Amino acid sequence: MSYWVEEALRGSYWAGLDWEQKGMSNGQYAIHEEAVAAGRAEERTAGLDKALELADRLVALRCEEQGGAIWSSENWRPPSPAG
């Protein structure tokens, strides 16, 4: 997941794939979105390198907390709109 978060933060072509094409579960997608949002906020104040470091730590922490977050994606639903 850190790979996809980095791709998103760098704005790569492949970052545009959807969650299913990236092989993510519901839990992994939620972690991905959280890490990308945190990374973008960090990038605004500290630059891309610090954003990547923060996002990588966050992904590792969340994946550890959720045992890899690999449960089924059959009930996937889009995230609620950010406020």
C-alpha positions in Angstrom: 0.0 0.0 0.0 2.9 2.4 0.6 3.7 2.0 -3.1 0.2 3.3 -4.1 0.3 6.1 -1.6 3.7 7.2 -2.9 2.4 7.0 -6.5 -0.6 9.2 -5.5 1.5 11.8 -3.7 3.9 12.0 -6.7 0.9 12.3 -9.1 2.0 9.4 -11.3 0.0 8.2 -14.2 -0.7 4.9 -12.4 -2.1 6.6 -9.4 -5.3 7.0 -11.4 -6.1 3.3 -11.2 -9.1 2.5 -9.0 -9.0 0.6 -5.7 -9.9 -2.6 -7.4 -7.3 -2.3 -10.1 -4.7 -1.8 -7.4 -5.9 -5.0 -5.6 -7.0 -3.3 -2.4 -9.5 -4.4 0.1 -12.0 -2.1 1.7 -9.7 -1.6 4.7 -6.7 -1.1 2.6 -8.5 1.6 0.5 -9.5 3.4 3.7 -5.9 3.4 4.9 -4.7 4.5 1.5 -7.1 7.5 1.5 -6.1 8.4 5.0 -2.4 8.3 4.2 -2.8 10.3 1.0 -4.7 13.0 2.8 -2.2 13.2 5.6 0.7 13.2 3.1 -0.9 16.0 1.1 -1.3 18.1 4.2 2.3 17.4 5.2 3.5 18.3 1.8 2.0 21.8 1.9 4.1 22.6 5.0 7.2 20.4 4.9 7.6 19.2 1.3 7.3 16.0 -0.6 10.0 14.0 1.1 8.5 14.6 4.6 5.1 13.8 3.2 6.3 10.5 1.9 7.9 9.7 5.2 4.7 10.5 7.1 2.5 8.5 4.8 4.8 5.5 4.9 4.7 5.5 8.7 1.0 5.9 8.8 0.4 3.0 6.4 2.7 0.8 8.4 0.9 1.7 11.7 -2.6 1.3 10.3 -1.8 -2.0 8.6 -0.3 -3.4 11.8 -3.4 -2.2 13.8 -5.7 -4.0 11.3 -3.7 -7.1 10.6 -3.0 -6.0 7.0 -6.6 -4.8 6.4 -7.1 -7.6 3.9 -10.7 -8.5 4.5 -13.2 -8.8 1.6 -14.1 -6.1 -0.8 -17.4 -7.5 -1.8 -19.3 -4.8 0.2 -17.1 -1.9 -0.9 -18.8 1.4 -0.9 -17.3 4.8 -1.9 -16.0 7.0 0.9 -18.3 9.6 2.2 -17.6 13.1 0.9 -15.0 15.0 2.9 -16.3 18.1 4.6 
